[in-house]
Amino acid sequence: MNISQVELQNLRHLISGHATAEKKLRFYASQTSDSQVRQMFEQSAQSAADTRNKLLSFLG
């Protein structure tokens, strides 16, 4: 599958955004003492990581 330069740029932007979100969510999870809040942040971080990995797969 060939993608245009614009599509590639957009894909890289999305990957970067999901990587940043994952890092922030993991940091927030590490800062809370509430186990339910920690679990919510950790699940959200994992979702961001999964999406980032899926987007990376498009780069082939």
N, C-alpha and C positions, 0 to 999 in steps of 0.2 A: 504494500500500500504506500503510495507516494502522498506526502502532505506538502502543502505550500509553506513558504517561509512565514507567512502570517499565522497559519495554523500551528507551526512549530513554535513560534514565539508565544502564542497563546497557551499552548501545552506546557511550555517551560514555566510560564507565569503561574498556571494552576498548580503545577508540581511544587513550585517554591512556596506558594501560599499554603498548601496542605502540609508541607514539611514544617513551616513556621507554626501553624496551628497545632500540630502534634507536639512540638517542643514546648509551647506555652501551656497546653493542657496538661502535659506530664509535670511541668513545674508547678502548676496550680494544684495538682493532685498531691504533690509532695509537701505542699505548704498547709494543707488542711488537716485538722484532727478529726473531722466528721467522716466516718467510714462510708456513709451513703454518698456524700459529696465527692469523696475521693474516688469511689467506684464510678460515679457519673463522669468525672474528668478522665479517668483511665479508659473507660469505654469509648468516650468521644475521641481520645487520643488514638486509640486503636483503629477506630473508624477512619480517622484522617490518614493514618499510616496505610491502611488497606486501600483507600482511594488513591493515595500518592503512588503506591506500587502498581495499581491498575493503570494509572496514567503513564507511568514509566514503561509499562509493557507496550504501549503504543509507539514508543520510540524504537522498539525492536532491537 
